[in-house]
Amino acid sequence: MRAQVLRDFTKEYPVIVQGRGAFLYDRAGREYLDAVGGIAVVNVGHGVPEIIAAMREQAESVAFVHGGSFANEAAMALSEELATWAPAGLGHVLLLSGGSEATETAMKLAHQYHRERGKEGKYRIVSRWISYHGNTIGALSMSGRTAWRREFTPYLQNFPKIHPPYCYRCPYGKSYPGCGIACAEDLERVITLEGADGIAAFIAEPVIGTSAAGVTPPPEYYPRIREICDTHDILFIADEVITGIGRTGKNFGIEHWGVVPDMITTAKALSSGYAPLAAVLLHDRVYDAIATGSGHMTQGFTYSGHPLCSAVGLAVLKYLKAHDLVANAARIGRTLLSRLETLQRFPIVGDVRGTGLILGVEFVADRATKRPFPPAAGVTRRVVEAALGDGVMVVPGMGGMIDGVAGDHIQISPPYIFSEANVEQLVHALETAIQKVMREVPVS
């Protein structure tokens, strides 16, 4: 009988005892290729001596101080370095422990920004369906992941949602570029209907994560979103918990669109999984409104600016720079996308998409009509389990991405140190897994 409560009460999990580079090892000595970087977390790889040394050095100095009473050198150094990674103007850094903390803090800061300017009524957040912004109540209220929202509906805020930029399954039945970016115009429609005087911010993942892994909007999308937000005095929050710190091949995913948001949330790859760490980056306009107003905020957590975690984050950023791993994420991401596209020779592979090293493969029962498999068929689970049986770890994308019920896909988000040999091992395992599933599940 186990004491630890794991996510799936019915499942037996392999017990991992070691990680090296892009591989994990369980206590039976079995090797697994970590083709998801934990879950878009590990970027520099497992067991990197430089990161371990930074942890040890900081622990020997000071591991914890109360952020309400003291500053600490590690947090200051990380904040200064992280600010150099950010788009122009986003030079104010609030350090936290995880992605949900970061997005929920951004939500509250958006309201404070407007309140400091005498616009108390602007507090609601517009987001998108088929999105995920965290598992706390505020973050889940902003999320459009139906399956995870359903049982907590009584607790959730009534925040508006717009259609996602999901070109493969355009909610308008149109095709790019003739669509006129109707999914971006949906923000204008919702703001008009809801009333701009009640809307504080719009939040979006630049490239969609596990809810529809790898879905990437067209070039005009975020410039139009920025324009709509500016017209209505609404902040734009880029949720880069997954896409930040180089995963898309740029420091932050939003840079692919040449747009500067008002806040960026980031986590996961900020510490490469070596310690819990997240951040909210504030634009000058947001920081200045609060600094020249009340000059105070109440967004502190016990572990905000934790010295040990901050030392890890700084070591990770330095390692990424020293080994030019953001550029490698772009390079190996192009190679991986090209190789994954060859999977479209299998009739159950409907879409392959992604930017850098956040990619997704979507499975369909009928490629001509894009009809999904019934959820009871368990296609995603079957693919993931078959790949794991071949020693390759991929993760299931969130089911129900199409209508809240149906939809099968996997997420692929490996460490930035991934090599061509790793790519080939991954693709071979997926080929084998897909063929196995095709023998088990009827295909049109």
Steps between C-alpha positions, in 0.01 A plus 500: 500500500643834389492817708541735204182590312565496125281644227345177375396274786464202265841519336838352587773756430862415419719636781770726355830504688736682264508744210787564261480730201183418304446168680333377818567168678265307727601287795491188286771659284274568202584800280240748369553773242340811655337637185285741701759654730297394803211696355663794319713557811847352449701698246870464591463129569507284810798481736693805377800551735497881471140523621560256785807699606300823508240335724767374738681834515182693578385246759831542679447876506131557577203294383209715618421854609163667555425714197288739706804593710809445286630501146756239395784502251393190307150636426642839406752344260241275337258790453767713336598219264141406415421861413770486230315207340168684476356722226566872542316661789439179697778557750320455832509145639289343773632155598261222602491120527282364218296575191163513676638750750633710213180516295282558804734779612484657153120488521504688831762749383288578193217607728735695724642682198155626401399572860809715552383701198150547636335224294383270777241327281758346264565159660384222267746307283422387146670177393449227240332164486751214464749667731662436835629761744534300821327290760419752774147640495585836343730342243244229424233769457714645222561156348290361219574135568146368534584161648692652791250781560189284517515370859602838642243716322339626824830660602598656168476866404275579206775614264423531125666272242568543130570246225860370475719550188467131413534505121476122457155516658398859425187573708371710211550233235740730314855466371799728545563760361148554370364477855597859580633377838144463624629337819681822593197710409305287747679695775349825369156337493522373858633829635216686333241260640645487850597866525862620499447681830486160674798334325848523652705276272518237229723198568629250244770238451701618193512136384237280660632242746356166607138602431576489124876453491688703242208702357666814365302809388563665162734803473223763518336358811684659792554839334120519463452382861740773618312761298163397645636505855648845453177636355305394809764570771538128570828337600644213299652221711719247316489172691846362426509239774565248222631714212738721699875474548577381151263211435372644170848590375478857629540623856122541525241360262320830446813634328410298189218751445698816577253596772581632848250392768431684826591200712672168440460202729763229484605194700592140405816553290610792721657246736508199265316310773786511749291710743149654509527842335285745306486868418271780391667763282332840513515767233607848608144627458362245746781538751493881483123518557540307825830663602360853463168397652484295817862386464402166649364161399386195692613232255765338717519126570711325761752385240502813282860580412625184671883524498570136416245491216627836372858373490381205295314727258804720450720196438251369243488831312879518495524140378249564222705798383837330528386204289279701260210266579220736395642494148523122525134485601416682177730280290407160644137610512497545123658157455255338740195661338617384157545143623168497685324614182595166344255340744220645287539196275299316767125555456439573871742795504294808421726791591863559591583849627724703722763769541849427626478223758131516586333265254186292471367207298121471469324170428173462309268214404442647154758733352273625221235627740732548802254293702648416841508161662242437771660570840431141609749376237785647710718574199724753671555270798581209270760701305665631817513156663636335187775762468589462868521125446763580237692715747381841378302741715236718335200642683131501418361830388182598678204303370191688391693769316240506222173538688585436863442127451677359193849543359829308516852636483844477658745768612868487411723754678851359551805660663687750283799263499304253284711359217423361156551151642242576771260623230535175309443290812185699577358481148571127475317439830201703382488313168492172688241628749270637230510176301419306817203725576373473143482124545299542820259781408276513191598772252279641224 
